[in-house]
Amino acid sequence: MASRPISVRLPEAMIAAMDEHLADGGSDGSVRTRTDLVQAAIDLWLRADETARIDAAIDAGYARAPVGDAEEEFGRISDRAQRELDGW
């Protein structure tokens, strides 16, 4: 994947914390530089944001079409069929 540099200003305390984390070997050894750490943090944030968007879409879908009588009836039929199959 192609990449481009960006310029970011961070507070000294944040940079010191990053450097301390890197000096300790990081969490799994895959993050070795400040750049790696920033990229890993952004990737983690993007994945969490995408997960939150998916969860919100699922919640909105259930709000528009809540589980109704047909789904409950299907569940009862499925449970009954499973009990009958267990007797085989």
N, C-alpha and C positions, 0 to 999 in steps of 0.2 A: 504494500500500500504506500502510495506517495505521501510525503509529509512536508509540512512547512513550519518554519519557526514562528512562534508568537512571543510577545513580550508581556510578562506578568510581574507585577510588583507585589511582594508579600511582606508582611510584618516581620521584623527581626526575630520575634519569639517563634513564629511559625517556621522560619528557616532553621533556627536552632533546634527545634523539635524534629524537623525532618533530618537534619544532620545527625542528631542523636540516634534516631531510629536506624539510619543507614549505618552508623558506626557499630550498632548492636547486631548488624547482620540482617536487619529487616525481619519480616514475618516468615517468609519462606525462601529467602535467598534469591528470588527472581527479580527483586527490586534492588538495584545496586547504585543508582545515581538519582540525583534530584529529578532529572527528566523522567526516569522510570517511575519514580514515586508519584509525580504529578500526573503522568499518563494513567497509572493504575488507579489513582483516586478519581479521575474524570471518568474512566471506564466503569468503575464501581457505581458512581453516581448515575451515569447514563442507564446502566442496567436496572438500578433501583427505580429510576424514574419510569422506565418502560414497564416494569412490573406494576408500579402504582397505576399507570394508565390502563393497563389490561385489567387490573382488579376493579378500577372505577367503571370500565366498560361492562364488565360482568355484572357488577352491582346495578348499574343502570338498566341492563337487560332484564334482570330479575324484578326491578321496580316496575318496568313497563309490562312485563308478562310474568306475574308471580306464579309459583307452582299452584296448580288448581286441581279440581276434582279429577280430571282425566289422568293426571300424573299420579295422584294418590291411588286411584283405581288400578292403574298399571302396576304400581308397587304392591298392592294387595294380591293381584293375580300372579305376579312374579314370585312373591313369597309363597303362595299356595302351590304353585308349580314346583318350586324348589323343595318344599316339604314332601310332595308326592314323589319327586325323583329320589329323594333321600331314602325312601322306602324300598327302592328297587334292589 
